[in-house]
């Protein structure tokens, strides 16, 4: 299971028991969008090769609101 915790500067990730941080700039470069417009599903795709996506994707701006 992958856990994502979003804040204004990036995302704290727990993936297969390993904790790490994805900074805002890295996410923007990887996805090619402004950080608030990136979705949680897009972040999961950075972290996991074949993530189990469920529900509707949510923009980071919506998550932080």
Secondary structure as GFF3:
##gff-version 3
##sequence-region A 1 65
A	DSSP	beta_strand	2	7	.	.	.	ID=ss1
A	DSSP	beta_strand	10	15	.	.	.	ID=ss2
A	DSSP	beta_strand	18	23	.	.	.	ID=ss3
A	DSSP	alpha_helix	24	31	.	.	.	ID=ss4
A	DSSP	three_ten_helix	35	37	.	.	.	ID=ss5
A	DSSP	alpha_helix	40	47	.	.	.	ID=ss6
A	DSSP	alpha_helix	60	64	.	.	.	ID=ss7
###
